[in-house]
Amino acid sequence: MAKYNPGNLKHRAWLAQNILSTLAKWNFKIMPMEKAWEFVATRETKNGNRIVVYTSIDKRDGAIRDYATDRIRIIVGKRHGSAYMPPLSEKVKIFDDADEFWWIRVARINRTGEFKAITSRLCQGIIAAQEKLAFGKTK
């Protein structure tokens, strides 16, 4: 498999395509966020909790941002009243309905190495987010 080269625009577009197709397989939907420069994907659980992925895919050109500008980030939002409530230090306010959720950062994925390895780390982050919602902590 090819190694990702962030200096190559074709590689950045290819990785963006891989990320979006992976998120679609995991049933994520792109959120219509006008103020965000990047595509933001979300998936809501049966009980109304959320997993949110900040993709680092620029809306202007559809490619991943340049090297070392940021990472792919995954957070979870637990609705108030859920069985597990995180410590106050993990609470992060984002989105307009932030007061309805406790937001917890779960993963930051570096975009280095082979394409397959980056996609694999994204999947591992999604699994960690699911575990965080189900059990309150990752293994």
C-alpha positions as CSV (number, residue, x, y, z in Angstrom):
1,M,0.0,0.0,0.0
2,A,1.1,3.5,-0.7
3,K,2.5,5.8,1.9
4,Y,0.6,9.1,2.4
5,N,2.5,12.2,1.2
6,P,0.8,15.3,2.6
7,G,2.7,17.5,0.0
8,N,0.9,15.7,-2.8
9,L,-2.5,17.2,-3.5
10,K,-3.6,13.9,-5.1
11,H,-2.7,12.0,-2.0
12,R,-4.6,14.5,0.2
13,A,-7.7,14.1,-2.1
14,W,-7.4,10.3,-2.0
15,L,-7.1,10.2,1.8
16,A,-10.2,12.5,2.0
17,Q,-12.1,10.1,-0.2
18,N,-11.0,7.2,2.0
19,I,-12.1,9.0,5.2
20,L,-15.5,9.9,3.8
21,S,-16.2,6.4,2.4
22,T,-15.1,4.9,5.8
23,L,-17.4,7.3,7.7
24,A,-20.3,6.4,5.3
25,K,-19.8,2.7,6.1
26,W,-20.0,3.5,9.8
27,N,-23.3,5.3,9.1
28,F,-22.0,8.8,9.8
29,K,-23.7,11.8,8.1
30,I,-22.0,15.1,7.2
31,M,-23.4,17.9,9.3
32,P,-24.5,21.2,7.6
33,M,-22.2,23.5,9.6
34,E,-21.9,26.8,7.8
35,K,-19.2,28.3,10.1
36,A,-16.9,25.2,9.9
37,W,-14.1,25.2,7.3
38,E,-14.0,21.4,7.4
39,F,-16.5,18.6,6.9
40,V,-17.9,17.4,10.2
41,A,-19.6,14.0,10.4
42,T,-21.9,12.8,13.1
43,R,-23.8,9.7,14.1
44,E,-26.5,9.7,16.7
45,T,-27.1,6.6,18.9
46,K,-30.5,5.1,19.9
47,N,-30.6,7.1,23.2
48,G,-29.6,10.4,21.5
49,N,-25.9,10.5,22.3
50,R,-23.5,11.5,19.5
51,I,-20.2,10.6,18.0
52,V,-18.7,13.5,16.1
53,V,-15.7,13.3,13.7
54,Y,-13.8,16.5,12.6
55,T,-12.4,15.2,9.3
56,S,-9.7,17.9,8.5
57,I,-11.2,17.8,4.9
58,D,-11.3,21.3,3.6
59,K,-14.8,22.2,2.2
60,R,-13.2,24.5,-0.5
61,D,-11.2,21.8,-2.3
62,G,-12.3,18.5,-0.8
63,A,-8.8,17.5,0.2
64,I,-7.2,17.0,3.6
65,R,-5.4,20.0,4.9
66,D,-1.7,20.5,4.6
67,Y,0.8,18.5,6.7
68,A,0.9,19.2,10.5
69,T,-1.9,21.8,10.4
70,D,-4.3,19.6,12.5
71,R,-5.5,16.0,13.1
72,I,-8.7,14.1,12.6
73,R,-10.5,14.5,15.9
74,I,-13.3,12.3,17.4
75,I,-15.5,13.4,20.3
76,V,-18.6,12.0,21.9
77,G,-21.5,13.8,23.3
78,K,-23.5,12.2,26.2
79,R,-26.9,13.7,26.9
80,H,-27.5,14.9,30.4
81,G,-29.1,12.1,32.4
82,S,-27.1,9.3,30.7
83,A,-26.0,6.5,33.0
84,Y,-22.3,7.7,32.9
85,M,-21.5,11.3,33.4
86,P,-17.8,12.3,32.8
87,P,-15.8,14.3,35.3
88,L,-16.2,18.1,34.9
89,S,-12.6,18.4,33.5
90,E,-13.7,16.4,30.4
91,K,-16.7,18.7,29.7
92,V,-16.2,20.7,26.5
93,K,-18.7,23.1,25.1
94,I,-19.3,23.1,21.3
95,F,-22.3,23.2,19.0
96,D,-25.4,25.3,19.6
97,D,-27.0,22.6,21.7
98,A,-23.9,22.1,23.8
99,D,-25.8,22.5,27.0
100,E,-27.7,19.3,26.3
101,F,-24.5,17.3,26.2
102,W,-21.3,16.5,28.0
103,W,-18.6,16.5,25.3
104,I,-15.6,14.3,25.7
105,R,-12.5,14.1,23.4
106,V,-11.8,10.5,22.5
107,A,-9.2,10.4,19.8
108,R,-6.8,12.5,17.7
109,I,-5.6,10.7,14.6
110,N,-2.3,11.8,13.0
111,R,-2.3,11.6,9.3
112,T,1.0,9.8,8.8
113,G,2.1,6.5,7.4
114,E,0.2,4.4,4.9
115,F,-3.3,5.1,3.7
116,K,-4.6,1.9,5.2
117,A,-3.0,2.6,8.6
118,I,-4.6,6.1,8.8
119,T,-8.0,4.6,7.9
120,S,-7.4,1.8,10.5
121,R,-6.6,4.4,13.2
122,L,-9.9,6.2,12.3
123,C,-11.8,3.0,12.8
124,Q,-10.1,2.4,16.1
125,G,-11.1,5.9,17.2
126,I,-14.7,5.2,16.3
127,I,-14.6,2.0,18.3
128,A,-13.2,3.8,21.3
129,A,-16.0,6.4,21.0
130,Q,-18.6,3.7,21.0
131,E,-17.0,2.1,24.0
132,K,-16.9,5.5,25.8
133,L,-20.6,5.9,25.2
134,A,-21.4,2.3,26.2
135,F,-19.3,1.9,29.2
136,G,-18.0,5.4,30.1
137,K,-14.4,4.6,29.5
138,T,-12.2,3.0,26.9
139,K,-10.3,-0.2,27.4
